[in-house]
Amino acid sequence: MRYRKLDENGDYVFGRQQADFWRDVPEAPAQAVWTRLQMQYGEWFLDTTDGTPWKTRVLGKYTGSTRDPVIRARILGTEGVTEVVSYFSDLDRNTRKFFGQAEIDTIYGRTTVQGPI
């Protein structure tokens, strides 16, 4: 699996040729997971049925029972991911922040995906 790296701002990295890509390492599917989670449902014009339904099934008022299954399904549906080993999430309604962390097995090894969303 070859996946272009992102910088700390979430922009594509350019200018270093092959060093700009993850290639057959756990970080490639991990970045793919992060990218898939960031994409809002209906955002991609070529497939408006793809994306994470943040507003309706993750962050809404009555989403306690759907939040984690939706995120886990998005993770497992990512190319290269074989298993979610462990998963943790925290929604702070006062600050309106959602934090997620998942340890995943990939076809290249185990890695962790985490961060505020």
C-alpha positions in Angstrom: 0.0 0.0 0.0 1.3 3.4 -1.0 -0.1 6.4 0.7 1.0 10.1 0.5 2.0 11.5 3.8 0.3 14.5 5.4 2.0 17.3 7.3 1.0 18.5 10.8 -1.6 20.8 9.1 -3.2 17.9 7.2 -1.9 18.9 3.8 -0.1 16.6 1.3 3.7 16.5 1.6 5.5 17.3 -1.7 9.1 17.8 -2.8 11.0 14.7 -1.5 9.9 12.2 -4.2 9.4 8.7 -2.7 10.0 10.0 0.9 6.6 11.7 0.6 4.8 8.4 0.8 4.2 5.7 3.3 4.9 2.4 1.6 3.9 -1.0 3.1 4.2 0.2 6.7 1.4 0.3 9.4 1.4 4.1 9.1 -0.2 3.9 5.7 -3.5 2.3 6.8 -3.4 4.4 10.0 -3.4 7.6 7.9 -6.1 6.2 5.7 -8.2 5.6 8.8 -7.7 9.2 10.0 -8.6 10.5 6.5 -11.7 8.4 6.3 -12.9 9.5 9.8 -12.3 13.2 8.9 -14.5 13.0 5.7 -18.1 14.1 6.4 -20.9 12.0 5.1 -21.9 13.2 1.6 -18.8 15.4 1.2 -17.2 13.6 -1.7 -18.9 14.6 -4.9 -18.1 11.2 -6.6 -19.9 9.2 -3.9 -22.2 11.2 -1.7 -23.1 8.0 0.3 -19.5 7.8 1.7 -18.2 9.6 4.8 -18.6 9.6 8.5 -22.1 10.7 9.6 -20.8 13.0 12.4 -23.9 15.2 12.6 -26.5 12.4 12.7 -24.9 9.3 14.2 -21.8 10.4 16.2 -22.1 13.9 17.7 -25.9 14.4 17.9 -27.8 14.6 21.2 -29.2 11.0 21.0 -26.2 9.2 19.5 -24.8 7.4 22.5 -25.8 4.0 21.1 -24.5 4.6 17.6 -21.4 6.7 18.1 -18.8 4.0 18.7 -20.2 1.3 16.4 -20.1 3.9 13.5 -16.5 4.8 14.2 -15.4 1.2 14.6 -17.1 0.3 11.3 -15.3 3.2 9.5 -12.0 2.0 10.9 -12.6 -1.6 9.9 -13.8 -0.6 6.4 -10.4 1.0 5.7 -8.1 -0.7 3.2 -5.3 -2.6 5.0 -7.0 -2.7 8.4 -7.6 -6.3 9.7 -8.8 -5.8 13.3 -9.5 -3.1 15.9 -7.5 -4.5 18.9 -8.7 -1.8 21.3 -10.9 1.3 21.1 -11.6 4.2 23.4 -13.6 7.4 22.8 -14.6 10.4 24.9 -17.1 13.1 24.1 -16.9 16.2 26.3 -20.2 18.0 25.7 -19.1 21.1 27.6 -16.1 21.8 25.3 -17.8 20.1 22.4 -14.7 17.9 21.7 -14.5 14.3 20.7 -11.4 12.3 21.3 -10.8 8.8 19.8 -8.1 6.3 20.1 -7.9 2.9 18.4 -5.1 0.3 18.3 -5.4 -1.5 15.0 -3.9 -4.5 13.3 -3.0 -3.9 9.7 -1.6 -6.1 7.0 1.8 -4.5 7.9 1.7 -4.7 11.7 0.0 -3.0 14.7 -0.3 0.8 15.2 -2.4 3.3 17.0 -4.6 6.0 15.6 -5.6 8.8 18.0 -6.6 12.4 18.3 -9.3 15.0 18.7 -11.9 15.1 15.9 
